[in-house]
Amino acid sequence: MNHSPDTSAPIPPTALPAFRRRLLAWYRREKRDLDWRRTRDPYAIWISEIMLQQTRVAAVIPYYRRFLARFPTVQHLARARVDAVLRRWAGLGYYSRARNLHRAAKEIVARHGGKFPRGLDDALALPGIGSYTAAAVLSIAYDQPLAVLDGNVARVLARLGAVRGDLRQPKIWRSLAASADALLASNAASDWNQAMMELGATVCTPQTPRCDECPVERWCRARALGIAEELPAARVKSKTQRITLAAAVLLDPHGRTLVLRQTDDAGALFSRMWQFPAVQAGKQPRQDLAKLLSAHLTRVFSTFIDSGAPKMQPLDDARHTVTFREIRLASFLLRVERLPAIKGARTPLLAELDHLPVSAATRKIAAAALRALKASGS
C-alpha cells in the first residue's frame, strides 16, 4: 500500500502566493553568479543545460567558456566538424551529449532559421532534447510557463510533500511533475525554475539539508515531521563492474603513435573517440593485447609477436570510472620502426595527442607513456 501523500498540491492554494514570493525573493537575493544567468540567449542557455547534465557546476564553467569562445553561435556550431566539437568537449564525459548538440545545431539552422525553436514539440524533436531540457531552455530564455523537473527539483518537491519511495518510479515521477506544474509561478517562469533548481543545489541538498536557511521551510512537510534527512529514499545502485582494458601505445622513432576509432565494446569504453588499440582483457592483459595486435595488425606484428619483439613494456596502471564501471587501464609501450598503415587511423605525435578529441581514459594512458619515456630519458 502506498502511504505517500498526493504531491499534486504540496502547498495549499491559499498559501501559494506567499510561497512564491518568498522563494523568488530569496533567489533574486542569494542566487549564484553563473555565466549562463547573465544572458537570455537561448543558444547559450541550451549549451549550459546540456553541459550541466550529470556534471557539477564547477566542472562545467571552464568548458562552457571555452566552448562558447570557439562556437559563439549556433551557426558556428553547425558549420564545425564533429571532431572539433568533441575536442572542445573532451574531459566532460558523456560524449553523446556533444554529438547530439552538433546534430541539433544543424537542424536548428536548417529548419528553424538558426534560432532555438519556441514551440515545445519542435524543441523535443531535436536530438538530445528531452522534457527537462526543453522546459528549461524555453522557460529561461523565452519565459514560457513550463515547469522543470530534474533531480534537484524532485528532491525539493519530495521534501515539501514528504514523498517516500524511489522518486524515479514512473508513478511518483509523474506525480512530482504535476506538483511542479501546480507550484509554477507562470508570470515569472524563468526565475521560478532557476529558483527551484538553486534551492535544491545549494540548500535542500542530498545530504544534510540546511533547513534553517531555507526560505520556504515553514511549508515543508518533511521538516515538520523531522524526516527531511531521510528523504528522498536512496536509489538502488547498479552493481559495480570491474573491467580491465589492455591498450597498446605504439611509438615510432619520430615520437608518433597510432590511434584509431574502435567500434567494439572496448571502443565504447573510450567513448568511441580516438584511442590507442585496446581490448577488454581477462587475467592476462599482455597476452590478450598480443592476440589483438596479431589479429588486426598482422603485417606489422605477426613475426614480432611470435619472436617476442617488439618488447611490450608495461606502463603504470591507471584507474578510470564510468558510471557503475571501475576500469583498470593496463597499457603497454611498443617501440616500432614504422607505424602500420591502417585505413581511418591517425598517427599524431604522442606528446600532442590533445590536438585530437580523446577521452579521459586515453589521456591517462598517454600520460603513463610520457612518464615512462621521461624516466628513461627518451
C-alpha angles and dihedrals in degrees: 000000000000112000095177114124122244105273097194089095110021090159119055111246092241090057097046097091092053092043091053094045092051095049095044092047090050092049095049089049101040107027118130116251101245126169095240091053091064094067143053092200103130091210093057092043091049091052091051094049093051092047093048093058106114090342130105120248093238091055093047100052099076092042091049092052094047093045094052091044089056097037106026095167138029088250091059090049094047093051094048125099113252090240090059090052093048091048091057089047096047110125097026093086130209090082095188084078091064094045091050091047090056093047092046092049090056090051093047090054094043100042108020105040093254094300126113102252119255095210118092094220092049091050093048090052091063118099113265095011117124132172095278096049093044092051092045096051096041094047098042097041101032102021090236112169097249121132119222125221120193132141095282094048092044090054092051091049093046091055094043089054098031090237115182128198135046106326091208093063104115095237094050093042090053090050091051090050089054089050091051090051091049093052098043115123092219094191091058103030096149096055093036097057092044090049092054092048092045092050091054094044099047110021112012090051127168095253125033099359113211095234094165089064096045114116092209102037091120088071096044114113093193090054091050091050093046093238102107092116091050094057137120100031114246114261119240105254123221114253112265114254117209114209134178120211118192114204134186121219103198113198128188126199090268094058095255123140137193124250130172142164114257121200098197129091092281090054090053090056088056089051090251090280129127108306144158115267104278143168135197101251140202128211093313106051094169092058093043090052092048089054091051092051095046092047098048105023097039100148094056103032114026097087092038093052092048092050094043095249143148089047114239101225110202115232128205111289116244131200125225130180126205115178104297095352124098107198127198110205107209105183133179133200116225118188111208134178091230136006118243118257104239123172110249095010125119132215109207126165107273091230091054099047091122089074086077128061103262132162126247089255092058090048090055092052092048091049091053090051093048091050091052092050092049091049091052093046092241 
